[in-house]
């Protein structure tokens, strides 16, 4: 479910009903919430709606409470590239950090984090740091190869080599973003 496409908590409740349907069929669903950190009535507005489902396995819709059952929730954000950026740990200016943490607490960020069982920082195709992240080219090459294989397989010859001009390939791999 992509939360940036949801317009109200009712959309999330409908998603929870779909999860519950899978549970009732006898499966344990793996539920991927993309853009969970997108805005809803302010910054990180969705977080409070995940607290009860994560803690108690229940969600509210109107004046009714519904059980979800066992499910695995996976959250992928779009506003922060790492978990420490999401939590504000990387902010060095104390005034900025205090402001961030006040907003984060107001959005129930610490409560949300307390319910997580773990996190993984997955690096994207762009270089994260000019000095230490030299493997971005490999990540980008793997992504590019995968896209070519799926979208334009005719560019791959019988020897498995991609037929792209070296200048174009270098540009795709080395451009900053």
N, C-alpha and C positions, 0 to 999 in steps of 0.2 A: 504494500500500500504506500502510495506517495502522498505524504501529508501536505505537501505544498499544493496539491490539487483538491484538498478537502477545504470546505468553506465554513464548517461548523462542527462542534462536538458531536452532533447527530451523525455526521458522516463517519466519525470514528466509532460510534456505537454500532452503526451498521457493519463496519468492518469486524468488530468484536463478535457480532452475531454470526458472521461468515466463519470466523475462527471456531466459534462454539459448534457450528454445524459439522465441521470437520472432526472435532473431538467426539461428537455424538455418533459419528460414523465409525468410531473405534480407532482413530489415528491420533498421533501426537503431531500437531502442525508446527512447522517452522515458519514463523511469521516475520517477514522483512518489512520494517517500517523505514522507508526512505524519507529523507528530509525531515526527520523528527524534530529538528531544531529550527524549523521554519516558524515564522510569526503567526500567532493567533491572538488577537487582542493584546498585542505587545510581544516583546522578545521572549522566546521560549515558552509561548503560551500553551503548547500541547503537553508539556511535561506533567502538569497536575492531573491530567486525564489518564496517565499511565500508572499513577501511584497505586491505586486500589487493585487494578488488574495484576500488577507485578507482585504486590504484597499478598493479596488475599485470593487471587484468581476470580475476582468478581468485578463487574462494571455496572455503572448506573446509566439508565436511560429514563429520563423524566423522573417519576417517583418510584420506579421499579429497579430492583437490583437483580442482576442475572449472573449466574456462575459461568465461567469460561471453561474450566477444566484445565488439564495439563497442556501447556503449550510452551514453545521456545520462541522468545521474542529476540529479534536482532534489530538493532537500531543503527542506521547510517545517516550521518549528518552532512550538511552541505555548507554550513557557515564556519566551521572550524576544521582545520586540516589534521589536528591531533587531539587526543583526549585532554592533554594538559592545556591546550588553547581553549577547549570547551569549558574547562573548569576555572580558567583564569590564572593558572599557576605560572604562566610565562610572562605575565605583566610585571614589569620591573618598576614603573613609576607608582609609588604608593598611593597617590591620590586617585589615579586611574584604577588601580587595583581595588581600592575601597569602594569606588563607585560601581565597578563591575560586580563585586561580591554582593553588594546591596541588591542590585538588580537580579543577580543569580539566586540569592536567597528568596527574593520576592516571587520568583518564577518556580520555586520549589526544586531548584537544581540540586542542592545537597540531599534532599529526600529521594530524588530520582537516582542519584549516584549510589546512595546507600542500598538500593534494591538491585543494582547490577551485580552479576556474578563474575564479570570480567570484561575486558575490552581489548581490542586489537587496533593498532594504528596501521592502516593499509595505505601505503604510499601510492600516489597517483603518477601520471605521466610527466608532471612538471618537476623541475629541480626544487627541492625544499630549502637548500642552503647552498650558497655559491661555493663554499669550501669543502664541506664534508660529503655531500650527496653526489657522488660521481656515477652512481648506478642508474640514474634516471634515464640515461640513454638506452640501457638494456630493458628497463620497464617499458619505455616508449616503443622500442623495436618489437618487443613481444606483443604489445597491443596492436601495433601497426600490422604485424604479420597475421594476427588473428582476424583483424578487420578485412584484410585483403583476401584471406582464405574464405571468409564467409560472404563478403559482398562482391568481390571481383576475382573469382578464382581463375579466370582466363589469363590473368597477369602472371600466373605461375607456370613455368615451363615443365617439360617432362623430367628434368633433373631436380625439380623442387626449388628452382631459383626464381625469385621475383623479378619480373622484367620492368624495372623502374630506372630511369636515368639516375646516375650517381649523384648529380647535383641536387635533384629533387629529393632523393633519399636523405642526403646529408642535411638539407634544409628541414625536412620533417623531423629528423632526429635531434638536431642541435638548436632549433629555434627556442627562445626562452620559454614561451608559453604557447 
